[in-house]
Amino acid sequence: MYQPPDEQLIRVRIPQGTEVLGIVQQRLGGSRMRVLCLDGKERICRIPGRLRRALWVRENDVILVEPWELGGDDKGDVVYKYRSKGEVDFLKRKGYLKNVEKDF
């Protein structure tokens, strides 16, 4: 199974269940941030304690958000951050980021 050198096989995590893709709009401090989710809602999201040291998030990063069961329209947890440009390009090609005008 030969692959050309310019194409590398990458595994990209896609939203499952209630997870939603989002883009970080503003850092608020204290591991909280304002996120524009692709379901049309703006949520205040936090990084859970188990990921706090491992996950560094900046503005305009594409992330995966798990909305809270209570207050899910307003708040959520950051579950995953898409680290490479290849992952974001894959999401664009597959149509997951079709509502986004900005280029990352």
N, C-alpha and C positions, 0 to 999 in steps of 0.2 A: 504494500500500500504506500505508494510514493505520493508525497505532497510537494507542490512547488514551494520554493523557499519564501516567496512573498505571502503565501497563505498559511497562517498558523491556526491550528485547532484550539479554540478557547471555549470554555464552558461559561455560559452567562446565566445568572440566576434571574428568573422571570417571576412576576407577581403570582402568588398562589393564595387562594382563599380570599380573605378580605384585604390583603396587602395592596397598596397603591403606590405607583411611581410618583415622585415629587422632586422639585427643584428648590434648593435652599435659597431663599430671598434675602434673609438678614439673620445674623447671629445676635442673640439677645443676652448671652452670658449665662453662666451657671449650667452649661450643657443643654441649653434651650435655644431654639431657632424658629424662625417663621418660615414655613414651607408652603409653596404653591403646589398643591397636588393636582394630578392630571384628571381627577374626577370633578374639577372645577371649584374645589373648596380650598380655603387657606387655613392651615392648622398651625398651632404652636406645638412643636415636637421636641421631645427630649431624647437624649442618648441614655439608655438604661445603664445601670452601674456595671453590669458584666462586660459592656462594650466601651465604657468611658475612656479607658486608657489605650485601647486598641484602635479606636475609630476617631480619626481627625477629620472634621468636616469644615469646609469653607463655603463661601457664597458661590452660587452657580453650580454646585456639585449636584449630580443626579443621585438620588437615594431611594430606598424602598421604605415605605412608611406603613406601620401597622396601626390603624385607627383604634382608639380606645372603645371598649364596649359601651361605657357610659360617657357621654360627651364626645362621641366619635366624630361629630362634625367639626369640633373645635380643637381637639387634642389628639396626639398620637405619639408613638415610639418609633425611633429610627432603628430599622432592623439590619440594613445592609447599605453599603456605599459602593457605587460602581467606580472602580479605581482607574481603569485604563480607557483610553479613547476608543479602543477596539470594541469594548463592551458597549459603550454609548452608541457607536456606529451600528452595531448589531441591533440594538433596540430600535434605532431609527429605521433601519432596513426592514425590520419585521413589523413596523407600524405601531409599536408601543408608545413612541414619542411623537405621534402625528399632530398633537394639539400644540406643540411647542414651536414658536417662531424663531427663538434665539438659537445660535450655533454655539456649541460648547467646545 
